[in-house]
């Protein structure tokens, strides 16, 4: 039986495997999309509704452009909005093994519809993927990444149930699936609330993006080699550093680990 961390914050018993969250069904994913974006509850998703959630401040132009592409490409009826049937058809393409579930393995399946994955990922995950199914590793040059790419990699790695938020249990399941790294577990647990600014026990796109942006110290939208926050950066930056390095960076890490395949 899994031994999830309790309210006391104590690390789990060693050698205890953690179960990953149950992946959502296609219907559940569609319902989540509507609950997230359909502000007027009229059963249709417009570009304005998507942008109100994905890029409310108008600062993530790449994601906004891909949201517009999502509406254009998936809008088979040409009414400039997405019906439930259109959204369902799009999300169904992500279920590459046809079992009715959107599992992590579907993301890297051979022959996956790259275009559908790109579009549906904007809708489901509120972010733009840079390389289609199976992406999420560093750029080929190993030198720099955009802030959006870095955030995307964190969601690809840790958002196991594709809920568009990352929970503490998902983080611990990815970093320490056997529950043996008790020091790391305790540190991650103690730092989690620093990123969780609204206290809902989950890390949202906005919360993670705000912290990842601090790694872009020159403000050019990319995180280059050697660019990192100060050594005494706050707890939120410390946690994102740990997540970027997959728990292997020095003291939680302070920058993209381009040599290990982490962000």
N, C-alpha and C positions, 0 to 999 in steps of 0.2 A: 504494500500500500504506500502511496506517496505520503511524504511527511511535510506538507506545506508549512511555511513559516507562519506562526501565530501572531497575535497582537503584541506579544511580549518582545518581538523582534529577535528572538533567539534563533541561531542557525539550525538547520535540520540535522537529524541524526546522520552520521557518516554512512556511506554505502547505500543510501536509500535513493532509488531512482525516482525522478519526478516525471509525472505524466504531462504531456503537452496538452494545451487546451483543445477541446473538440473543434474541428474545423466546421465552419458554417455550411449549411445547405445552400443551393442556389436561391431558393425562395427566401431564406433568411437574409442572404446578402442583398437581394432586391429590396426587401423590407427595410434593411438598414440604410440603404441608399435613399429611399424615400423619407425615412424618418429624419435623416440628416439634412436633406436638401429641399424637400417639398414644403417650403415655408407656408404657402397658402393652402396646402392640402387639397389641391385640385386634381391630383393624379398625373400631373405632367411636370417634368423637370426642365426648366429653362436655363439658358446660359447665365442669366442674372442671378438665379437662385444658386447655381453652382459657385459662381464667383463670390457671392456673399459669404460663403463658408470657406472656400479654398483660398481666396485672396482678398479678404475683407478690406485690407489696408492698401490694396493696389501695389504691393511691393514685389510680388513674385511673378514677374511677367512671363517667364517660361511656362510655369504651371498654368497661368491664365490662358496662354495661347493653346496649350494642350487641352484645356477644358473646352475652349471654343471648337477645337478640332473634334472633340468627343461628340458634341452636339451635332456638328455638321455630318460626321461620318455615320453616326448611329441613327440619325433622324431619317429613317426610310420613308416616312410619310411626307416629309418636306414642310412640316408645320412649325419648324424652328423650336421644337420642344421634344422631350423624350417621354413617350408613353411607357406604361409598365411592360407592355409586350416588347417594345424596343429595348428597354433596359434588360429585360430577362433574356432576350436573344443575345445581347452583347455579353452579359455575364456568363451565360451558358458556354460560350466559347472558351472560357477559362478552365472549364472542367475537362481537362484533356483525357482523363481516364474514364470519363462517363459514369462515375459512381454517384453523381449527384452532390458531391462535396467539393468545396474549394480548399484543397490541401496544399501544403507547402510544396509537395512533390509535383503538383500540377504546374508550378511556375517554371520548372526547369525541364519539363518533358520535351523530348525530341519531337519536332513537328508541330509544336504549339503555334497557334496563330499569333505572330508577333504584333501585328497591327491591332488585333482585338485586345491583346494583353495590354498594350500601350494605352489604348483608349479606356478600357475598363479599369485599369489601375488608377487613372485620374479620378474616375467616378467613385470607386470603392475605397481607395487608399488616400484620396485627396492629395495626390502628389504625382509628379511626372517621372516615368522611368526613362533612363537614358539608353538602355540597351535591350529592352524586351525581356522575354522569359529567361530566367537564370542570371540576370544581371545583378549588380549590387556589389561587385568587387571594385577595386581601384581602377582608375584609367590605365590604359596600356602603357603610357609613359611613366607612370608611377610618380609623377611630380606634383600634379595639382588636381583638385576636384572642385566643382562648384559646390556652394552650400546646399543647393537642392539635391545634388547627387549624394552628398554625405548624409543628408536626412533620409533620402530614399534607401540607402544601404542599411541604415539603422532599422527602418521599418521592415525591410526585406528579411533582416536577420532575426528580429525580435518579435514582430507582430504575428505570432503563429496562427492566431485565429482570424486574421485579416479584419479586425474590428475597427481599424483606423486609430486605435490607441494601443499603448504598450503598458501592460500591467507588471507589477513586481514579480509575480509568479512566472510570467513569460521571460523576463530578464534572467531570473535565477535558473529556469529550466534550460536556457541557452548557454549561460556561462558555466553552470555547474550541475549538469544533468544527474550526476550521481550523489550530489550533496556532500562531497568530500572536502571542498575548499571553504571551510567554515569561516576563516578570516575574511576572505573575499565576500562571502555571502553577508556577513555582518556589516561590512563596510558599504556594500551596495544598498542594503536595507536602510542604513543610517543616512545615506545621501539621497535616497529616492525622493523624499518630500521636498528637497531643494529645487528639483526640476518641476515637480507637481505643484505648480503655483496656485491652482484653484482647489487643491485638496480633495480631488475626486478619486484618488487612488489609482490614477492612470495617467500616462504621459501622452498628451495630444500632439498633433502636428505642429500647432502654434508654439507649444511649450518647448518642444525639442528644437524647432527651428530657431527660436530665440536664443537658445544656449549654443547651438552649433555655430551660429553667426558670430559668436564671440571668438571663435578660432580664426576667423577671417580678420586678422588684426589691421590690415591695410584697407579693408572695406571695398575691395574690388570684386567681390562676389565669388572668389575662389580661395581655396585653402592650399597654399603652396608648401613645399617641403621647407621645414625650418620655421614656419609661421605657427605660433601657438600663443595662448594666453600666458600671463605672468605665472611664475612658479607658485605664487600664493593666491592663485585664482580661487574663487568661491566653491562651495560644495556642488552647485549645479554643474559647473564646468568639470569638476573632478569626476562626477558620475558619467557625464558624456564621454570624457576621456577613457574611462574604463570600458564603456560600451564600444567606443571606436576601436579599441585594442582587443576586444574580446576577452578582457580580464587579464591580458598578458603584458600590458604596458607598464613601464616603471612608475610605481606609485599611482597607478590609475591612468597614467598617460596624459599628455597634454597636446597631442596633435595626431594627424593622420599617420597610421602605421602602414606606409606604402610597401614595406618589405614582407609583411606577413599576410597580405590579402585583406587586412581590415581596412576601414575607411581611411 
